[in-house]
Amino acid sequence: MSIFGIGNKPVISIPKSVYDDMLAHAKEAYPHECCGVVVGGCMKGKIVFESHRAKNINLERANDRYLIDSKELHLIDRMSRTQGMDILGFYHSHPDHPDRPSETDREWGQVGYSYIIVSVKGGQEVSARSWIIEDEKAPFTEEKIKIKE
């Protein structure tokens, strides 16, 4: 399973409609964090086929933390596998903060998954970057997002 594109840099390909939906989800959830799951396959790099919006069940700190219910995650995993797809990673928003991983993101992050972070400023302006942990003790490495029309 290769997650690397040209020049051995990690790449994740996302259809424009899926990417746009993640950005819209982040705007809709503002000023709280949104969260979701991206699924697809790994052929020549990671290829996202769809995203699934998840409910942020962290009600105490919804403005700066997210938590996906394990039952919801299990259901998304089962549905994806029946369609020949795998969970490739997760997305969440950072309201009024940069699209870089926080210390909490690193603490909870797992090797091999993509973590797409959408920065939402004032509920409107958005930017997104993807991150991956390639080794248990390594920091996040930025993963190039390739938007497919």
C-alpha positions, 0 to 999 in steps of 0.5 A: 500500500503506497501512500506516496506520490511523486518524489515520495511526498505523501499525497491524498486525492479528493474529489472536488465535491467531497472537498467542498462538502468538508469545507461547507461542513466546517462553515456550518458547524462554526463556531464549533468543531465539525468532524467526519471520516474520509473513505476510499482506497490506496492504489497509487496514493490515497484516493478518497471516494467519499466523506461521512459527516459525523456528530461531534459528541464532545459537548463540553469543549465543542469549540476546540475538541471533537470526538466521534462516537465509536458506534458511529465510526464502527458503522461507517467502517462496516458500510465502507468495507461492504463497498470495498473501501477503507477508512483513510482518515478523518477531518475536523475544523479549527474555528478561528485557528490555523489548519495545523495540528494541535498538541491534542491532535498529535496526542490522539493521532494514529500512524497511517491515517490522514488528518484533514484540518479545515481552518474557519475564520469568522465562519466564512474564510476557510483553508485546509491542509492534510497531515499524516503520522508516518512513524509512532514517535514522529511529528505530523508530516504535511500531506499534499491534497490533490483536488480532482475535478 
